[in-house]
Structures are given as structure tokens and as C-alpha cells.
Amino acid sequence: MKKLFWLLFIFILVVVIATLGQLLSGNVVIYLDEYKVSFSLNLLIAGWIITLLGVVVAWKAIKSTFMLPQSIAAFFIRRRLARVDKMLTQTLADYLSGNYLKSAKIAAKLAQLNISAERQSLCLILAIDAAIRVNNLSNVNKMIDKLNESANLNINQAQKIIRAKSATLNQQYLHAITLLKEVIQFDSKNIAAYQLLLENYIYANDKENAEECLKWLKKRKIFPLYLNEFYQRFGVIN
């Protein structure tokens, strides 16, 4: 669309210059001491336009040069996030295929990286759930206590999710739901919080809210981690 706009602009500019060339036939005379410089008015207009375009191009080139370090940094950040997402996808695949030991190890490793609170929360939930399924309770307790002293706001949201998971393990479902609602109030698109909310609503026998969480996840084409538990307790959604 942007290229089309520039092509249209150049076309209009050419038409305007051609029209002015027919209408304006005067000359411009400049006196410099004993020298006299004379050229057509059309040449003056064309020179002014070319100069203006040259200034614009030069400004964009200079701006791009100064922005180059930021562009390079953004490229490496995107590449690192793509690698993290690829590893997270593999972790989910291992979890869903029953390879819980491998899933727990990779998820715990990912949770220690400098990633977004949402990804970190999801990794920790996966690591905890996978560790529970292989009865590695020491790792569960270690991961639950992992972020207790952090002052970072995003990490605090992850802390709430981990505390909610801890409450879930202790069958304190209402407390877990309260913590998760606080996370969602801060970040309404937090996938990890919705995944864990679904689990707690299932265990609290709150079918209506569990269905809402399930629909929220499916609407965003996200596989619900606790889908089997939902079907076992409530059956298939009508």
C-alpha cells in the first residue's frame, strides 16, 4: 500500500511538472557581481523538487543509520523469542505425549530465562504439573519457592500464578481462583492464568466458569491443558 502511494505521488508530480512546463515559459536571472546566470523557470522548479527529494532521502538514510543498533537488538530479541517459543512448543508436545520427565526439565530451564511473565508462568505450570506426574515433589516445592523475593512487577504476576498453583495442590481452590483473577485483572490475556483457572474451576465443580475458561482458550486456538479433567468431571460441552 505504501509503495502504491509513492507511485501515485510520483505520477502526480510528473504530471504537475509537465503542466508547469507548458504554462510557465519564463526565465530566472541571477546576478553575481559582474556575472549573470540565466536559466528557465522550469529548470528552477525541477531543481527545487529534486533537492527536496534528495533531502528527504538523505534524512531517511541518516535516520536508518542511527536506528541500526536498535534494529539489530530487536532482531536478536525476536530470534531469541522465536527459539523460546519453539522450545515451549516442544515442551507442550512432550507433556501431551506423556513424556513428563523431559517436559519438566525443559520447562524448568525455560522458566529461568529472561522471558515474559506470561511465558515464564506457563513454563512453571508445565514444569510443576509434569514433576507432579512423575512424583518429583522436591522439584515441585523448589519451583513454587523460586520467585518469592522478586520485586519485579511482571515477575510478581508469575509469583501469584505459582502461589495459585500451590493453593491448587493444597485443594485451596477458592484462594487460587482469587489470585488468578488478580493476575487477569492486571493482564487480561494471560494464557497461563486462564489455564490454571480452568483447572481450579473444574476441581471446585464450577462448570459454568470452567466452560467460560475453556471457550476463552479455544477461541484463541490454545489447547487447554486440563481438557481431559473437564470431560471426566462435566462431560462434553453441548
Residue, then its C-alpha position, 0 to 999 in steps of 0.5 A: m500500500k505504501k509503495l502504491f502511494w509513492l507511485l501515485f505521488i510520483f505520477i502526480l508530480v510528473v504530471v504537475i511538472a509537465t503542466l508547469g512546463q507548458l504554462l510557465s515559459g519564463n526565465v530566472v536571472i541571477y546576478l553575481d557581481e559582474y556575472k549573470v546566470s540565466f536559466s528557465l523557470n522550469l529548470l528552477i522548479a525541477g531543481w527545487i523538487i529534486t533537492l527536496l527529494g534528495v533531502v528527504v532521502a538523505w534524512k531517511a538514510i541518516k535516520s536508518t543509520f542511527m536506528l541500526p543498533q536498535s534494529i539489530a537488538a530487536f532482531f536478536i530479541r525476536r530470534r531469541l523469542a522465536r527459539v523460546d517459543k519453539m522450545l515451549t512448543q516442544t515442551l507442550a508436545d512432550y507433556l501431551s505425549g506423556n513424556y513428563l520427565k523431559s517436559a519438566k526439565i525443559a520447562a524448568k530451564l525455560a522458566q529461568l530465562n529472561i522471558s515474559a511473565e506470561r511465558q515464564s508462568l506457563c513454563l512453571i505450570l508445565a514444569i510443576d504439573a509434569a514433576i507432579r506426574v512423575n512424583n518429583l515433589s522436591n522439584v515441585n516445592k523448589m519451583i513454587d519457592k523460586l520467585n518469592e523475593s522478586a520485586n519485579l512487577n511482571i515477575n510478581q504476576a508469575q509469583k501469584i500464578i505459582r502461589a495459585k498453583s500451590a493453593t491448587l495442590n493444597q485443594q485451596y481452590l477458592h484462594a487460587i481462583t482469587l489470585l488468578k483473577e488478580v493476575i487477569q485483572f492486571d493482564s487480561k490475556n494471560i494464557a497461563a492464568y486462564q489455564l490454571l483457572l480452568e483447572n481450579y474451576i473444574y476441581a471446585n465443580d464450577k462448570e459454568n466458569a470452567e466452560e467460560c475458561l475453556k471457550w476463552l482458550k479455544k477461541r484463541k486456538i490454545f489447547p487447554l491443558y486440563l481438557n481431559e479433567f473437564y470431560q471426566r468431571f462435566g462431560v462434553i460441552n453441548 
